[in-house]
Amino acid sequence: MGGTLIVSLDFELFWGMLDKCALADYQENVLGGRAAIPKMLELFQKYGIHATWAAVGFLFGEDYRQLSSFFPAEAQRPTYDNPKLNPYGVFSGIGDNEESAPCFYAPSLLRQIAAAPGQEIGSHTFSHYYCREKGQTVEQFRADMLAAQAVAQAQGYALTSVILPRNQCEPEYTQVLRECGFTAYRDEENDWIHEKIKFRPLLRALRLADVYLPLTGQGGYRPQNEDGIWNLTGSRMYKPIFGPLRFLENGKLRRIKRQMRYAAEHDLTFHLWWHPHNVGVKTEAHLKQLEEIFAYFRQLQQTYGMRSLNMGEAVQMLEKEAAR
């Protein structure tokens, strides 16, 4: 059939960076990511790229009053051992709506994305929930995902695809996703680096090297149905341009294109993903790289019949194939 390209974006603004840095240190990236979204949508339309935008539930709120009506009860909110991970305490200092807090709310952007052809609104949990952090519980995760569904539904979106922050997933949490009505999630890369390397500094170094060098193979796969929910594993994160290794950028693009071609030749799925804030600085250079990737997809589409599907569309295709 020519293989499938899935594109997904972790749409979180600053919510995924709360424990990493101060807003002042990363605001340029976040606001630049907002400005880059319409340009990415234009690029997607130009090359027929369908994508899933997995949005943090907080982004759906028109203002704090509306959003807070969907908050889980106090006892059902995540009780992380690390207090930096708990986002509920920051609302008093960020502003009340998208105009005053553009790094934390995004209902207008969600409407713009949803109106573009081939684009799916998915979930990145309600509060940017971390499933592997100490202190939180499965029941708190359930409350978070129900809140994510509710706030999206109030804005007219039906969520069926989910991407868990930092791809942190465990079987008992996958069961919750099924029960909440999700039909697909994106698991972390299935390769020897993620499976065997547990020392985090070495893991990060090897993952960075794998961006430019073929350390982990081709990344293509056949999606698996896990008792009612499809695992649409990530194949490759599009890494932003890294200044000290800028001379290796051509190797990064060759790596992605070779993996895409392998998927096209062997009728496999290749899942490319990133965050909008990854392209929030050096935006034009990043968009140029993405255009090169998508132009190559167009070649694969013409030569092999490769198709571009968002996660929801991929599930529909997989269900039809399974029924046959």
Summary of the structure (lengths in Angstrom):
residues: 324
radius of gyration: 18.9
end to end distance: 15.3
largest distance: 55.2
contacts: 1104
relative contact order: 0.19
helix: 52%
strand: 12%
